[in-house]
Amino acid sequence: MTTTIVLKSLAALSACGLAASILIYVESLTGPAVDDTHLVFAFSLGAIAAHIPMYVRERSSLKDRTFYWTGFGRGKPGWVVPLVKLFWLVALAHGVWFFVQGHHAVPVIQDGQMILSSRGRVVKVLTQGEYLKLRAQELRGFAALMIACYLTPAMYWWFPRNHQEPD
């Protein structure tokens, strides 16, 4: 009984992070409305915290470094692993797209001017429209990463495998 409550609580917490990440992703489609470093930090910490109990529980399986390719799917519906892998690919694609669109730089405001900056070097001066577009892409990429980060433990806890079965 207690184990079920703990498992479902961990699944629910991961699902809340997943839902919030999806909302931020959708919001990013209208522009970079969420521009808060504290929010990014909190979401990142939450994603790490969502993985820790999973890593502790699977510590022996993680040693062979194939857990995410083979062990993760044991005892879960067949669609879970492809879904998780798909969302990690989507997050990677968002990162690559932002990298290419941003000319290997990030949009910042420096001395009141909107620029693309790479290691302190001005790559390009941006118009307000370009700046907002790149900031929205940056936020969308972060949200896609957080969706993948929260989806993994949400599926792990929602469909837990029986740890009594042999590996």
C-alpha positions in Angstrom: 0.0 0.0 0.0 2.7 2.5 1.0 4.9 1.5 -1.9 1.9 2.2 -4.3 1.3 5.6 -2.8 5.0 6.5 -3.1 5.2 5.3 -6.7 2.0 7.1 -7.7 3.2 10.3 -5.9 6.5 10.2 -7.8 4.6 9.7 -11.0 2.2 12.6 -10.2 5.1 14.9 -9.4 6.8 14.0 -12.6 3.5 14.5 -14.5 3.1 18.0 -12.9 6.6 18.9 -14.2 5.7 17.5 -17.6 2.4 19.4 -17.8 4.1 22.7 -16.8 6.8 22.1 -19.4 4.1 21.5 -22.1 2.4 24.7 -21.1 5.6 26.7 -21.4 6.2 25.1 -24.8 2.8 26.1 -26.0 3.3 29.6 -24.5 6.6 29.9 -26.4 4.7 29.6 -29.7 3.3 33.1 -29.0 6.7 34.6 -28.1 9.1 34.6 -25.2 6.6 35.5 -22.5 8.4 33.5 -19.8 11.8 35.1 -19.4 12.8 34.2 -15.8 16.1 32.7 -14.9 14.6 31.5 -11.6 12.0 29.5 -13.5 14.6 27.9 -15.6 16.7 27.0 -12.5 13.6 25.6 -10.7 12.6 23.5 -13.7 16.1 22.1 -14.1 16.3 21.3 -10.4 12.9 19.6 -10.5 14.0 17.5 -13.5 17.1 16.4 -11.7 15.1 15.7 -8.5 12.6 13.6 -10.5 15.4 11.4 -11.8 17.2 10.8 -8.5 14.8 8.2 -7.0 14.8 6.4 -10.3 18.6 6.3 -10.3 18.7 5.1 -6.7 16.2 2.3 -7.5 18.0 1.2 -10.6 21.6 1.7 -9.5 22.6 -1.9 -10.3 21.0 -1.7 -13.8 22.7 1.7 -14.5 26.2 0.2 -14.2 25.9 -1.6 -17.5 25.0 1.6 -19.3 22.2 0.0 -21.3 19.4 0.8 -18.9 17.8 3.4 -21.1 18.0 1.1 -24.2 16.9 -2.2 -22.6 16.1 -2.1 -18.9 13.8 1.0 -18.9 11.2 -0.7 -21.1 10.8 -3.9 -19.0 7.3 -4.2 -17.6 6.0 -1.2 -19.5 3.6 -0.9 -22.4 5.3 -1.2 -25.8 4.6 2.4 -26.7 6.4 3.9 -23.7 10.1 3.5 -24.8 9.5 4.8 -28.4 7.5 7.8 -27.0 10.3 8.7 -24.6 13.0 8.3 -27.3 10.8 10.4 -29.7 10.6 13.3 -27.2 14.4 13.1 -26.6 14.9 13.4 -30.4 12.5 16.3 -30.5 14.4 18.1 -27.8 17.7 17.4 -29.6 16.2 18.8 -32.9 15.1 21.9 -31.1 18.6 22.4 -29.7 20.2 21.9 -33.2 17.6 24.2 -34.8 18.3 27.0 -32.2 22.0 26.5 -32.7 21.7 26.9 -36.5 19.2 29.8 -36.4 21.2 31.6 -33.8 24.5 31.3 -35.8 26.1 29.5 -32.9 25.3 32.3 -30.5 22.6 33.4 -28.0 20.4 36.5 -28.1 21.2 39.0 -25.4 20.7 42.7 -24.6 24.1 44.4 -24.2 24.3 48.1 -23.6 20.7 48.5 -24.6 21.3 46.8 -27.9 19.9 43.4 -29.0 22.7 41.2 -30.3 23.7 37.7 -30.9 26.6 37.0 -28.6 29.1 34.1 -28.7 31.7 34.0 -25.9 31.5 37.7 -25.4 31.8 38.5 -29.1 29.1 40.2 -31.0 28.0 38.0 -33.9 25.2 40.1 -35.2 23.1 43.1 -34.2 19.4 42.1 -34.1 16.1 43.8 -34.8 13.5 43.5 -32.0 11.6 41.0 -34.1 14.7 38.8 -34.7 15.6 39.0 -31.0 12.1 38.0 -29.9 11.9 35.2 -32.4 15.3 33.8 -31.2 14.3 34.2 -27.5 11.0 32.3 -28.2 13.1 29.5 -30.0 15.4 29.4 -27.0 12.5 29.0 -24.6 10.8 26.4 -26.9 14.1 24.4 -26.9 14.3 24.6 -23.1 10.7 23.5 -22.8 11.2 20.6 -25.2 14.2 19.5 -23.1 12.2 19.7 -19.9 9.3 17.7 -21.5 11.8 14.9 -22.3 13.4 15.2 -18.8 10.0 14.9 -17.0 8.5 12.4 -19.4 11.2 9.8 -18.6 10.6 9.6 -14.8 6.8 10.0 -15.3 6.7 6.9 -17.5 9.1 5.1 -15.2 7.0 5.7 -12.1 3.6 5.4 -13.8 4.4 1.9 -15.2 6.8 0.6 -12.6 8.4 -2.8 -13.1 8.4 -5.5 -10.5 11.9 -5.5 -9.0 11.5 -9.2 -7.9 11.9 -10.4 -11.4 15.4 -11.3 -12.6 17.4 -8.9 -14.8 
